[in-house]
Amino acid sequence: MREHGLPLTRRLHFIGTLAALITLLASVTVDWRLLALVPVTGYGFAWYAHFFVERNRPATFTYPAWSLVGDFRMFWLMLVGRMDGEVAKHAGR
């Protein structure tokens, strides 16, 4: 959570995850070759957020599996409106 302190970082992660899910769905229903774009859409937004907004290093490079799990958790928390509380909880640590 500490790596996602700025609201714009979290929004860009949300957009990237949503775009990746939509691209995944399109690869199943429209054209399987779109599958190659799934990581580009998901990681593109997230990495931009880390490098240029938050100015830190994405966890993907160190913990790829945990990074993906964390991204979907963050996506879910934002979807249900609980992300701000989660950030506040971890800010004191």
Secondary structure by P-SEA (a helix, b strand, c coil): ccccccaaaaaaaaaaaaaaaaaaaaaaccccccccaaaaaaaaaaaaaaaccccccccccccaaaaaaaaaaaaaaaaacaaaaaaaaaccc
